[in-house]
Amino acid sequence: MDRIGLISLTDHKAAFAIALLVGIPLVTLFVIGLKKERRMVFLGVIVAALCGAVAVWAFIEKVWHPFPDSIPVQVYAGGAVALAMYLGALVFKRRRILCFFLAICATGGAWGIANLHYQEYPTARSLDPQPISRRMDFATFQKLVAAPTLDGRQVGALVQVPLAGYPAQDGGSGYPARNAFAYIPPAYWTHPAINLPVVVLLAGNPGEPEQWFTTAEGEATVDEFQANHDGISPIVISVDGTGSWTGNPICVDGPDLKVQSYLARDVPRLIKERFRVNPDTKTWTIGGFSYGGTCSLQVVTNAPDVYGSFLDFSGQAEPTLGDHKQTVDTFFGSNEQAYQAVNPETLLRNAEAKKSYSGIAGKFIAGEDDHESVAALQHLNDLAGKAGMVTEFQTLPGAHSFRVWRVALRETLGWAAQRGGLSA
């Protein structure tokens, strides 16, 4: 069973298997359609599948545009093959069972193509991960008087925490955040005299707070760290920076959602109310991947008196819906000056003379094959240094994927702990 769990879903063998899952159905469909009496129907199936794929691409990339990064064209191509096979099952009645079976294979292949790119599930075991900490709701956490245990050892508590913004009428953001997830290490109970620093994490989009502990393997990362440090680690809490799975509020106080106010004002206060932490938020780190990385830099540049450190993993060059004009029109009423007033690049450039961001430290990390993020973060790293920050840029093997973000968190958690006054 362990050997099955270790099977890679992202290596060259997996890529070959995925190619077969897509290629065999496509070749079979061509063979079925070769007969003269089926050719016109076959052409109709191919044209319909291609038109469907193009329509989905156009809607997602040009109309809806829920994600700042484009979905790889290979994913759409795999989807087109699956759609063609489902259509084949409808029109080729004598081959219906075969076509339907191959359609299921092609669907799996299309999923595999997406997984090869984003690497959400690196191994078969990651499809059904085993618990590393004790999961619980906030009410259960409040009743704990000792560190949780699992298989005879002390482990952390992974707590689902209601963390909606304070009401607007009370001076809050009114942001309707989804529940956050917080890893509370054993030291919370075994070393109660230590006020632990906090690492606030943000997922990308599409995404949700729990992804940092599941797909990005944050649960395993923090568990390993605390196990090597007598149960001590930062409290790591992943909060909602988008409002929904596909939301992209570009991390600003926009016409609908006040994300910047939520992250800079509400979140620190909410965390302090719910957990015993280091009250000095300058010992805290805010970080994220993709949208979350962009957002983290936005928060520290627009509210430099809150978090003392940041982690920008594969962030964009600027807050965006994917198109600059659309972004400015949607969130700033076509006012370019208002946009630049909150744009990290502009803020860093304007701070060069006064070094007004001194005291803030950060890590810019991108996959070496993620050329867009590499260029953006190298540039921002240069500007950050000139603005008084102490920052570092580095690349890791991989592209714009969880392969990079898993390693990035493992390699920076000790640094964030040190920034919070703990031993690395």
QUILIN-V432555 format. One record per helix or strand. SS is the DSSP state (alpha for helix, beta for strand). FROM is the first residue (numbers start at 1). LEN is the number of residues. If there is no record, write none. Layout:
SS/FROM/LEN + SS/FROM/LEN
//
This chain:
alpha/2/4 + beta/8/1 + alpha/12/21 + alpha/36/29 + alpha/73/19 + alpha/93/26 + beta/123/1 + alpha/124/5 + beta/134/4 + alpha/138/6 + beta/149/2 + beta/153/2 + beta/157/5 + alpha/168/3 + beta/180/5 + alpha/187/4 + beta/196/1 + beta/198/5 + alpha/209/4 + alpha/218/10 + beta/235/5 + beta/253/1 + beta/258/1 + alpha/259/16 + beta/277/1 + alpha/281/3 + beta/285/5 + alpha/291/12 + beta/309/5 + alpha/324/9 + alpha/336/5 + alpha/344/7 + beta/361/7 + alpha/371/16 + beta/390/7 + alpha/402/18
//
